[in-house]
Each structure stands twice: as structure tokens, then as C-alpha cells.
Amino acid sequence: MDSPDTAWADVRLHVVTGKGGTGKTTVAAALALALASGGRKVLLVEVEGRQGIAQIFDLPPLPYEERRIAVAPDGGDVYALAIDPEEAMLEYMEMFYGMRRAGRALTKMGIVDFATTVAPGFRDVLVTGKTTEAVRRRGKNGRRIYDAVVLDAPPTGRITRFLNVTKEVAGLARVGPIKNHSDLVSGVVKSPETAVHFVTLLEEMPVQETLDGISELRAAGLPPGGIFINMVRQSLLPQAALDTAVKGRFDSEELALGLKAAGVTDGSQASALAGALAEEIVEHARRTELERAERETLAGAGLTRYELPLLADGVDLAGLYELAESMRTQGAA
């Protein structure tokens, strides 16, 4: 299957990060659906142990295995994998040392948990290693098993450390299988086949954390992708009315006359209703103005931006398909 004609046509690993509460997992799930559209095969991976993918797709908790969870628009399949660091470590020990049975014994003794606790960089190598293995994996015909892999990654504040595995394991091993493994992972993560996308809201704190994350990523030599602005509310008022409201010149009496003329309310109630509506309009206009300023701030990052609508009915499977279609329309997939 050929790559989609998008800004990320050559990207095979899409890392999705964002400040807590921005809808990071939702955007990652929708992106997987969008990328799979048209007959492609995409793997959606989570690494934080929250079973967020299962919740969004209304599924039982996912085991540590790849399984199909959704059919994408126009054909295509989305598979999911919830990575368990303990199982990943057992795979690692079998792969490099032939010690899976010994690894299970160490697990019972608590040594595996101890190792990944005192050396969190090693834990990150395990989960990113499993993800990048899926990116590299090929079938008997020599073709990649997955056309793309979407990683629901840790939050923005930890993303650079999470991905910069070579630096994180430098103090653990300078030679040997761990070092070689981390170099292999780093080779994928820092390649043109990887893009790190940021999810944000049009609010000051998420926007600033996004900009800080992009700067840290670039300083570490890691590849920033796009910015997904989530939960965008469309204004229902013309720009002229918004400008007037922001400047404090909105005429509630004129609104009252309009309500009365439209037969919405009688004269005695029109002024009270108009006053309440005017307060809402002014608040809406101020929020819209702040959001405009945050858009301009994000534009300074120099990355492609995509705006995703606020889902009126909340996030369910239908909502995911709606977000996926929005991404496709904007050329994100």
C-alpha cells in the first residue's frame, strides 16, 4: 500500500504527546483511524498502563498482544498494543540472552520491577524498543507489517527524556546488548520516519508547555511533527459583533428590541433577557480573542497546525471517526 499523499507521507512512527487534559489519547486514536483509511494497516500503541485505548474504543482491557480493534474509513485496519514493561523485559531477556524462564523467576523475586524503578531510562528503552520493533518489522514478502505506528506517548513534560533513549541509558551500559538496543531504537526515533506531534488546547498553559516541549525536542535532535489544536469551538457570531463586544460597546438595548421584534419575548422580559445574553456574548468574545492570541503564539513554532472540533456529544467511537475525517480533510493523514 502506497503512503498517503500528506505532509507525513514518509513518516512511519507518529509519536503523540500533550499536556494532561488536552485529549492526547483521543487524538492518537483518531490519527490511527485516519492513517489506516483506504486499506492501510496501522498499529496504535500505548505505554502508560492506563488502558486508555480500550476505554476510547469501548473494549475490555487489552492484553500484551497486538489485536485488531477497528476498521478504518474506506477500508483498512487499526491494531492496538498496550505495552507492559515487565513483559517487554522478558522478551528482551529472551531476545538477547535466551533467558525468558530466568526472567520470569526474576519477576517473581521483584528484581524486574526494581530494575525499571531505579533505572527508569531502561524502562523507556523497553517500551520504545517494542514500538520501534513494530515499525521495522517485515513479513516474509519483505514488506513492512504495518504501514504506520501511532504511539500514545507520555505527556509533553517527559517526552524528550522518554525518546532520548541513548542519553538515558548512557550511565547503564556503554557496550553490550543494552547499548546496541538503545542505539537501534534511537536510529528509528531520530530518523525522518518519525514525527512527534503535540496536542494542545487554545489555553495559555497547554500552549506554553507545547512550545517548551518543541524547543526541548529540537535541542535533543528529535523530529517535531505537527500541532493538533483540540476541542476547538467555532464562533457563531460575526467578527464585527465580536470586535464590538470585546471593546465593551455591545448594545444590549438593541438586542432587546431585536428579541421583541422576533417575538422571542415580550417587552417586560426583553431587557432582562438581553442583558443576560449580552454578558454571555462579551464573555464569548473575550474568550475568542484570547484563543486568537494563542493561535498566533503557536504559529511562531513554525510547525503545521491542525484544528479539531469540540465534540458536542463527547468522545465515543462516532466522535473518533469524526475527528479522523477532520484530520484527513486537513491533510494530516
Contacts in CASP RR format, 6 or more apart in sequence:
PFRMAT RR
TARGET T0000
AUTHOR 0000-0000-0000
METHOD contacts of the structure
MODEL  1
MDSPDTAWADVRLHVVTGKGGTGKTTVAAALALALASGGRKVLLVEVEGR
QGIAQIFDLPPLPYEERRIAVAPDGGDVYALAIDPEEAMLEYMEMFYGMR
RAGRALTKMGIVDFATTVAPGFRDVLVTGKTTEAVRRRGKNGRRIYDAVV
LDAPPTGRITRFLNVTKEVAGLARVGPIKNHSDLVSGVVKSPETAVHFVT
LLEEMPVQETLDGISELRAAGLPPGGIFINMVRQSLLPQAALDTAVKGRF
DSEELALGLKAAGVTDGSQASALAGALAEEIVEHARRTELERAERETLAG
AGLTRYELPLLADGVDLAGLYELAESMRTQGAA
1 38 0 8 1.000
1 39 0 8 1.000
1 40 0 8 1.000
1 41 0 8 1.000
1 147 0 8 1.000
3 9 0 8 1.000
3 10 0 8 1.000
3 147 0 8 1.000
4 35 0 8 1.000
4 37 0 8 1.000
4 40 0 8 1.000
4 333 0 8 1.000
6 331 0 8 1.000
6 332 0 8 1.000
6 333 0 8 1.000
7 304 0 8 1.000
7 331 0 8 1.000
7 332 0 8 1.000
8 14 0 8 1.000
8 195 0 8 1.000
8 225 0 8 1.000
8 332 0 8 1.000
8 333 0 8 1.000
10 192 0 8 1.000
10 193 0 8 1.000
11 148 0 8 1.000
11 192 0 8 1.000
11 193 0 8 1.000
11 194 0 8 1.000
11 195 0 8 1.000
12 135 0 8 1.000
12 144 0 8 1.000
12 146 0 8 1.000
12 147 0 8 1.000
12 148 0 8 1.000
12 149 0 8 1.000
12 193 0 8 1.000
12 194 0 8 1.000
13 131 0 8 1.000
13 132 0 8 1.000
13 135 0 8 1.000
13 148 0 8 1.000
13 149 0 8 1.000
13 151 0 8 1.000
13 188 0 8 1.000
13 189 0 8 1.000
13 193 0 8 1.000
13 194 0 8 1.000
13 195 0 8 1.000
14 28 0 8 1.000
14 31 0 8 1.000
14 35 0 8 1.000
14 148 0 8 1.000
14 149 0 8 1.000
14 150 0 8 1.000
14 151 0 8 1.000
14 194 0 8 1.000
14 195 0 8 1.000
14 197 0 8 1.000
15 151 0 8 1.000
15 153 0 8 1.000
15 159 0 8 1.000
15 163 0 8 1.000
15 189 0 8 1.000
15 194 0 8 1.000
15 195 0 8 1.000
15 196 0 8 1.000
15 197 0 8 1.000
16 24 0 8 1.000
16 27 0 8 1.000
16 28 0 8 1.000
16 31 0 8 1.000
16 150 0 8 1.000
16 151 0 8 1.000
16 152 0 8 1.000
16 153 0 8 1.000
16 197 0 8 1.000
16 199 0 8 1.000
16 228 0 8 1.000
17 24 0 8 1.000
17 153 0 8 1.000
17 154 0 8 1.000
17 155 0 8 1.000
17 156 0 8 1.000
17 159 0 8 1.000
17 196 0 8 1.000
17 197 0 8 1.000
17 198 0 8 1.000
17 199 0 8 1.000
18 24 0 8 1.000
18 155 0 8 1.000
18 156 0 8 1.000
18 159 0 8 1.000
18 198 0 8 1.000
18 199 0 8 1.000
18 200 0 8 1.000
18 206 0 8 1.000
18 209 0 8 1.000
18 210 0 8 1.000
19 155 0 8 1.000
19 156 0 8 1.000
19 157 0 8 1.000
19 199 0 8 1.000
19 200 0 8 1.000
19 205 0 8 1.000
19 206 0 8 1.000
19 209 0 8 1.000
19 210 0 8 1.000
20 155 0 8 1.000
21 201 0 8 1.000
22 199 0 8 1.000
22 200 0 8 1.000
22 201 0 8 1.000
22 206 0 8 1.000
22 230 0 8 1.000
22 231 0 8 1.000
23 199 0 8 1.000
23 230 0 8 1.000
23 231 0 8 1.000
24 152 0 8 1.000
24 153 0 8 1.000
24 155 0 8 1.000
24 199 0 8 1.000
25 46 0 8 1.000
25 50 0 8 1.000
25 52 0 8 1.000
25 53 0 8 1.000
25 56 0 8 1.000
25 152 0 8 1.000
26 56 0 8 1.000
26 230 0 8 1.000
26 315 0 8 1.000
26 320 0 8 1.000
26 323 0 8 1.000
27 197 0 8 1.000
27 199 0 8 1.000
27 228 0 8 1.000
27 230 0 8 1.000
27 308 0 8 1.000
27 323 0 8 1.000
28 44 0 8 1.000
28 46 0 8 1.000
28 150 0 8 1.000
28 151 0 8 1.000
28 152 0 8 1.000
29 44 0 8 1.000
29 53 0 8 1.000
29 56 0 8 1.000
29 57 0 8 1.000
29 152 0 8 1.000
29 320 0 8 1.000
30 308 0 8 1.000
30 319 0 8 1.000
30 320 0 8 1.000
30 321 0 8 1.000
30 323 0 8 1.000
30 324 0 8 1.000
30 327 0 8 1.000
31 150 0 8 1.000
31 197 0 8 1.000
31 228 0 8 1.000
31 324 0 8 1.000
31 327 0 8 1.000
31 332 0 8 1.000
31 333 0 8 1.000
32 42 0 8 1.000
32 43 0 8 1.000
32 44 0 8 1.000
32 78 0 8 1.000
32 148 0 8 1.000
32 150 0 8 1.000
33 42 0 8 1.000
33 70 0 8 1.000
33 72 0 8 1.000
33 73 0 8 1.000
33 78 0 8 1.000
33 320 0 8 1.000
33 321 0 8 1.000
33 324 0 8 1.000
34 72 0 8 1.000
34 323 0 8 1.000
34 324 0 8 1.000
34 325 0 8 1.000
34 327 0 8 1.000
34 328 0 8 1.000
34 332 0 8 1.000
34 333 0 8 1.000
35 42 0 8 1.000
35 72 0 8 1.000
35 147 0 8 1.000
35 148 0 8 1.000
35 150 0 8 1.000
35 333 0 8 1.000
36 42 0 8 1.000
36 70 0 8 1.000
36 72 0 8 1.000
36 75 0 8 1.000
36 76 0 8 1.000
36 77 0 8 1.000
36 78 0 8 1.000
36 147 0 8 1.000
36 148 0 8 1.000
37 72 0 8 1.000
37 73 0 8 1.000
37 74 0 8 1.000
37 75 0 8 1.000
37 76 0 8 1.000
37 324 0 8 1.000
37 328 0 8 1.000
37 333 0 8 1.000
38 72 0 8 1.000
38 73 0 8 1.000
38 74 0 8 1.000
38 75 0 8 1.000
38 76 0 8 1.000
39 72 0 8 1.000
39 74 0 8 1.000
39 75 0 8 1.000
39 76 0 8 1.000
39 77 0 8 1.000
40 72 0 8 1.000
40 76 0 8 1.000
40 147 0 8 1.000
40 148 0 8 1.000
41 76 0 8 1.000
41 77 0 8 1.000
41 79 0 8 1.000
41 145 0 8 1.000
41 146 0 8 1.000
41 147 0 8 1.000
42 72 0 8 1.000
42 76 0 8 1.000
42 77 0 8 1.000
42 78 0 8 1.000
42 79 0 8 1.000
42 146 0 8 1.000
42 147 0 8 1.000
42 148 0 8 1.000
42 149 0 8 1.000
42 150 0 8 1.000
43 66 0 8 1.000
43 78 0 8 1.000
43 79 0 8 1.000
43 80 0 8 1.000
43 81 0 8 1.000
43 134 0 8 1.000
43 146 0 8 1.000
43 148 0 8 1.000
43 149 0 8 1.000
43 150 0 8 1.000
44 53 0 8 1.000
44 69 0 8 1.000
44 78 0 8 1.000
44 79 0 8 1.000
44 80 0 8 1.000
44 81 0 8 1.000
44 149 0 8 1.000
44 150 0 8 1.000
44 152 0 8 1.000
45 80 0 8 1.000
45 81 0 8 1.000
45 82 0 8 1.000
45 83 0 8 1.000
45 130 0 8 1.000
45 131 0 8 1.000
45 134 0 8 1.000
45 149 0 8 1.000
45 150 0 8 1.000
45 151 0 8 1.000
45 152 0 8 1.000
46 52 0 8 1.000
46 53 0 8 1.000
46 80 0 8 1.000
46 81 0 8 1.000
46 82 0 8 1.000
46 83 0 8 1.000
46 151 0 8 1.000
46 152 0 8 1.000
47 83 0 8 1.000
47 127 0 8 1.000
47 128 0 8 1.000
47 131 0 8 1.000
47 151 0 8 1.000
47 152 0 8 1.000
47 153 0 8 1.000
47 154 0 8 1.000
48 152 0 8 1.000
48 154 0 8 1.000
49 82 0 8 1.000
49 84 0 8 1.000
51 61 0 8 1.000
51 62 0 8 1.000
51 82 0 8 1.000
52 152 0 8 1.000
53 59 0 8 1.000
53 62 0 8 1.000
53 69 0 8 1.000
53 80 0 8 1.000
53 82 0 8 1.000
53 152 0 8 1.000
54 60 0 8 1.000
54 61 0 8 1.000
54 62 0 8 1.000
54 80 0 8 1.000
54 82 0 8 1.000
56 315 0 8 1.000
56 320 0 8 1.000
57 69 0 8 1.000
57 70 0 8 1.000
57 80 0 8 1.000
57 317 0 8 1.000
57 320 0 8 1.000
58 316 0 8 1.000
58 317 0 8 1.000
59 69 0 8 1.000
61 82 0 8 1.000
62 69 0 8 1.000
62 80 0 8 1.000
62 81 0 8 1.000
62 82 0 8 1.000
63 82 0 8 1.000
64 81 0 8 1.000
64 82 0 8 1.000
64 83 0 8 1.000
64 84 0 8 1.000
64 87 0 8 1.000
65 81 0 8 1.000
66 79 0 8 1.000
66 80 0 8 1.000
66 81 0 8 1.000
66 134 0 8 1.000
67 79 0 8 1.000
67 80 0 8 1.000
67 81 0 8 1.000
68 77 0 8 1.000
68 78 0 8 1.000
68 79 0 8 1.000
68 80 0 8 1.000
69 78 0 8 1.000
69 79 0 8 1.000
69 80 0 8 1.000
70 77 0 8 1.000
70 78 0 8 1.000
70 317 0 8 1.000
71 77 0 8 1.000
71 78 0 8 1.000
72 78 0 8 1.000
72 324 0 8 1.000
73 321 0 8 1.000
73 324 0 8 1.000
73 325 0 8 1.000
73 328 0 8 1.000
79 146 0 8 1.000
81 130 0 8 1.000
81 134 0 8 1.000
83 127 0 8 1.000
83 130 0 8 1.000
83 131 0 8 1.000
85 116 0 8 1.000
85 123 0 8 1.000
85 126 0 8 1.000
85 127 0 8 1.000
86 107 0 8 1.000
86 112 0 8 1.000
86 113 0 8 1.000
86 116 0 8 1.000
88 126 0 8 1.000
88 127 0 8 1.000
88 129 0 8 1.000
88 130 0 8 1.000
89 103 0 8 1.000
89 112 0 8 1.000
89 115 0 8 1.000
89 116 0 8 1.000
89 126 0 8 1.000
90 100 0 8 1.000
90 103 0 8 1.000
90 104 0 8 1.000
90 107 0 8 1.000
90 112 0 8 1.000
91 100 0 8 1.000
91 130 0 8 1.000
92 126 0 8 1.000
92 181 0 8 1.000
93 99 0 8 1.000
93 100 0 8 1.000
93 102 0 8 1.000
93 103 0 8 1.000
94 100 0 8 1.000
96 177 0 8 1.000
96 181 0 8 1.000
97 177 0 8 1.000
103 112 0 8 1.000
106 112 0 8 1.000
107 113 0 8 1.000
115 122 0 8 1.000
116 122 0 8 1.000
116 123 0 8 1.000
116 126 0 8 1.000
117 123 0 8 1.000
119 172 0 8 1.000
120 168 0 8 1.000
121 161 0 8 1.000
121 165 0 8 1.000
121 168 0 8 1.000
121 169 0 8 1.000
121 172 0 8 1.000
122 168 0 8 1.000
122 169 0 8 1.000
122 172 0 8 1.000
122 178 0 8 1.000
124 161 0 8 1.000
124 162 0 8 1.000
124 165 0 8 1.000
124 168 0 8 1.000
125 165 0 8 1.000
125 168 0 8 1.000
125 169 0 8 1.000
125 178 0 8 1.000
125 181 0 8 1.000
125 182 0 8 1.000
125 185 0 8 1.000
128 162 0 8 1.000
128 163 0 8 1.000
128 165 0 8 1.000
128 185 0 8 1.000
128 189 0 8 1.000
129 165 0 8 1.000
129 181 0 8 1.000
129 184 0 8 1.000
129 185 0 8 1.000
131 149 0 8 1.000
131 151 0 8 1.000
132 184 0 8 1.000
132 185 0 8 1.000
132 188 0 8 1.000
132 189 0 8 1.000
134 145 0 8 1.000
134 146 0 8 1.000
134 149 0 8 1.000
135 144 0 8 1.000
135 146 0 8 1.000
135 149 0 8 1.000
135 188 0 8 1.000
135 193 0 8 1.000
136 144 0 8 1.000
136 188 0 8 1.000
137 144 0 8 1.000
137 145 0 8 1.000
137 146 0 8 1.000
138 144 0 8 1.000
138 145 0 8 1.000
139 145 0 8 1.000
153 159 0 8 1.000
153 162 0 8 1.000
153 163 0 8 1.000
153 196 0 8 1.000
154 162 0 8 1.000
156 198 0 8 1.000
156 209 0 8 1.000
156 210 0 8 1.000
156 212 0 8 1.000
156 213 0 8 1.000
157 209 0 8 1.000
157 212 0 8 1.000
157 213 0 8 1.000
159 196 0 8 1.000
159 213 0 8 1.000
159 216 0 8 1.000
159 217 0 8 1.000
160 213 0 8 1.000
160 216 0 8 1.000
160 217 0 8 1.000
160 219 0 8 1.000
160 220 0 8 1.000
160 222 0 8 1.000
161 168 0 8 1.000
163 189 0 8 1.000
163 196 0 8 1.000
163 217 0 8 1.000
163 220 0 8 1.000
163 222 0 8 1.000
164 186 0 8 1.000
164 220 0 8 1.000
164 222 0 8 1.000
165 182 0 8 1.000
165 185 0 8 1.000
165 186 0 8 1.000
165 189 0 8 1.000
166 182 0 8 1.000
166 183 0 8 1.000
166 186 0 8 1.000
167 220 0 8 1.000
168 182 0 8 1.000
169 178 0 8 1.000
169 179 0 8 1.000
169 182 0 8 1.000
172 178 0 8 1.000
173 179 0 8 1.000
173 182 0 8 1.000
188 194 0 8 1.000
189 222 0 8 1.000
190 221 0 8 1.000
190 222 0 8 1.000
190 223 0 8 1.000
191 223 0 8 1.000
192 223 0 8 1.000
194 222 0 8 1.000
194 223 0 8 1.000
195 223 0 8 1.000
195 224 0 8 1.000
195 225 0 8 1.000
195 226 0 8 1.000
196 217 0 8 1.000
196 222 0 8 1.000
196 223 0 8 1.000
196 224 0 8 1.000
196 225 0 8 1.000
197 225 0 8 1.000
197 226 0 8 1.000
197 227 0 8 1.000
197 228 0 8 1.000
198 210 0 8 1.000
198 213 0 8 1.000
198 214 0 8 1.000
198 224 0 8 1.000
198 225 0 8 1.000
198 226 0 8 1.000
198 227 0 8 1.000
198 228 0 8 1.000
198 303 0 8 1.000
199 227 0 8 1.000
199 228 0 8 1.000
199 230 0 8 1.000
200 206 0 8 1.000
200 207 0 8 1.000
200 209 0 8 1.000
200 210 0 8 1.000
200 227 0 8 1.000
200 228 0 8 1.000
200 229 0 8 1.000
200 230 0 8 1.000
200 298 0 8 1.000
201 207 0 8 1.000
201 229 0 8 1.000
201 230 0 8 1.000
201 231 0 8 1.000
202 229 0 8 1.000
202 232 0 8 1.000
202 290 0 8 1.000
202 291 0 8 1.000
202 294 0 8 1.000
202 295 0 8 1.000
203 294 0 8 1.000
204 290 0 8 1.000
204 294 0 8 1.000
207 294 0 8 1.000
207 297 0 8 1.000
207 298 0 8 1.000
210 227 0 8 1.000
210 298 0 8 1.000
210 301 0 8 1.000
211 297 0 8 1.000
211 298 0 8 1.000
211 301 0 8 1.000
214 224 0 8 1.000
214 301 0 8 1.000
214 303 0 8 1.000
217 223 0 8 1.000
217 224 0 8 1.000
218 224 0 8 1.000
224 301 0 8 1.000
224 303 0 8 1.000
225 303 0 8 1.000
225 304 0 8 1.000
226 303 0 8 1.000
226 304 0 8 1.000
226 305 0 8 1.000
226 306 0 8 1.000
226 332 0 8 1.000
227 298 0 8 1.000
227 301 0 8 1.000
227 303 0 8 1.000
227 304 0 8 1.000
227 305 0 8 1.000
227 306 0 8 1.000
228 305 0 8 1.000
228 306 0 8 1.000
228 308 0 8 1.000
228 332 0 8 1.000
229 295 0 8 1.000
229 298 0 8 1.000
229 305 0 8 1.000
229 306 0 8 1.000
229 307 0 8 1.000
229 308 0 8 1.000
230 308 0 8 1.000
231 308 0 8 1.000
231 309 0 8 1.000
231 310 0 8 1.000
231 311 0 8 1.000
232 307 0 8 1.000
232 308 0 8 1.000
232 309 0 8 1.000
232 310 0 8 1.000
233 310 0 8 1.000
234 309 0 8 1.000
235 242 0 8 1.000
235 284 0 8 1.000
235 288 0 8 1.000
237 245 0 8 1.000
237 281 0 8 1.000
237 284 0 8 1.000
237 285 0 8 1.000
241 250 0 8 1.000
241 281 0 8 1.000
241 285 0 8 1.000
242 284 0 8 1.000
242 285 0 8 1.000
242 288 0 8 1.000
242 289 0 8 1.000
243 285 0 8 1.000
244 250 0 8 1.000
245 278 0 8 1.000
245 281 0 8 1.000
245 282 0 8 1.000
245 284 0 8 1.000
245 285 0 8 1.000
245 286 0 8 1.000
246 282 0 8 1.000
246 285 0 8 1.000
246 286 0 8 1.000
246 289 0 8 1.000
248 282 0 8 1.000
250 278 0 8 1.000
250 281 0 8 1.000
250 282 0 8 1.000
250 285 0 8 1.000
252 271 0 8 1.000
252 274 0 8 1.000
252 275 0 8 1.000
252 277 0 8 1.000
252 278 0 8 1.000
253 271 0 8 1.000
253 274 0 8 1.000
255 274 0 8 1.000
255 275 0 8 1.000
255 277 0 8 1.000
255 278 0 8 1.000
256 267 0 8 1.000
256 270 0 8 1.000
256 271 0 8 1.000
256 273 0 8 1.000
256 274 0 8 1.000
256 275 0 8 1.000
257 270 0 8 1.000
258 264 0 8 1.000
258 270 0 8 1.000
259 265 0 8 1.000
259 270 0 8 1.000
259 273 0 8 1.000
259 274 0 8 1.000
260 266 0 8 1.000
260 267 0 8 1.000
260 270 0 8 1.000
264 270 0 8 1.000
264 273 0 8 1.000
265 273 0 8 1.000
295 305 0 8 1.000
298 305 0 8 1.000
299 305 0 8 1.000
304 332 0 8 1.000
306 326 0 8 1.000
306 327 0 8 1.000
306 330 0 8 1.000
306 331 0 8 1.000
306 332 0 8 1.000
307 326 0 8 1.000
307 330 0 8 1.000
308 323 0 8 1.000
308 326 0 8 1.000
308 327 0 8 1.000
309 322 0 8 1.000
309 323 0 8 1.000
309 326 0 8 1.000
311 319 0 8 1.000
311 322 0 8 1.000
311 323 0 8 1.000
313 319 0 8 1.000
324 333 0 8 1.000
327 333 0 8 1.000
END
